[in-house]
């Protein structure tokens, strides 16, 4: 205790954006739904695959040679 190695754990609490503790079940559901939506939101721009095909074409002989190695 003196060295600060023992720390009393507090029970986990769900809080909203303004750090208010959420006790209502429907409100907890809303908070989790918003959290998951934000977590998996994909704001990256679409990649145009036509522009990604730059460079020389790969020929069949190159593929066969790579598979033999």
N, C-alpha and C positions, 0 to 999 in steps of 0.2 A: 504494500500500500504506500509506503513512504517513497519508494522509487517510481511510483506512478505506473507500475506494470499491470495493476488490477484496475479495470475500468468497468463501472457498473453500466450494463447495457440497458438502454431505455427501450420500451416496446415500440415496434415500428408503427408509425402513424402516417396516414395518407394526408397530404396537404394540397391545396389548390395553388394557383399561380401567385397569390398574395400571401402564401404561407399560413392560411387558415386551416385548422384541422377539420377534416371531413369525417362526419359520423353517419350521415344519411346514406343508405344503400344505393338509392338512385343517383345521388350526387357522386358517390364513389365510382359507379358504373360510367358516368359521364366523364369523370377525370381520366379513368383508364382508357376509355375510347379515344379521347383527345390525345392522350400520350402515345398510344399505338399508331394513330393516324399520323401524328407528327414524326414518329420514329421511322415509319416506312414511306414517308412522302418522298417522291423522286422529282426533284426540281431541276434535274440535269436536262440540257437541251437534247433534242433528238439528233442522232448521228445519221447523216446521209450516207448510206452504204455505197452509193455511186462514186462519191469522192474518195472513199477508202480503197478503191481498186486501182490506185496508182502504182506504177512500176511495171516491170516486164512480167509477161505471163509465165506461169510454171508449166514446163513441158512434161510429158509423160515419162521421158527418159530420166529426168531429174528425180521424179517420184520413185521410180523403180530403183535407181541408184541409192537413194536415201533408205529405202526399205531393205536393201541388201546389207547395209552396214549394221 
